[in-house]
Amino acid sequence: GQFLEAPVSGSKKPAEDGALVILAAGDEDVFKQALPLFEIMGKKSVYLGAIGNGAKMKLVVNMMLGCMTTTFSEAIGLCEKSGLKREEFFDVLGAGALQSPWYTIKGNAVNKELYKEEDVTFPMKHMQKDLRLALELGKEVNQSLTCAHETNELFLEAMKEGLQDCDLIAVHPVIKKKSC
């Protein structure tokens, strides 16, 4: 039979807006047949070849998202602990090369302390699962993933505090209270 895997990059809001990124792999003819549907659901559809490549790409993207989230949180902590204002950091970040909708969304969540289960766009436990799987993939292909390893440890620590069902930005209060 014919088979196509098509995990997506994006959460509830991009799904509602038809702005997902479709990560398809498998039978290319099936991909071409499904493309009109994918174009309705997403802003971009990528054909990645053999079965499994869609899942691998999703792990790579989510691993990077997890690392971005913890680095963002550490940067907020460094700003505040060194006497800089969070709002000024967000302003500078939004004006430069690192401008990202992710930082805007998660910055708003930090400002409003939206860490509760009802505020979830990406559950921490799902991010930690993807980090774990990315680390396993890294071992399988002999790729060092130092940042991802440290990020995974931070998520595990947050989950031990009972935050597993909260949004992944709930790692921020865990990082904020850390010291050297």
Secondary structure by P-SEA (a helix, b strand, c coil): cbbbbbbbcccaaaaaacbbbbbccccaaaaaaaaaaaaaaccbbbbbcccaaaaaaaaaaaaaaaaaaaaaaaaaaaaaaacccaaaaaaaaaacccccaaaaaaaaaaaacccccccccccaaaaaaaaaaaaaaaaaaccccaaaaaaaaaaaaaaaacccccccccaaaaaaaccc
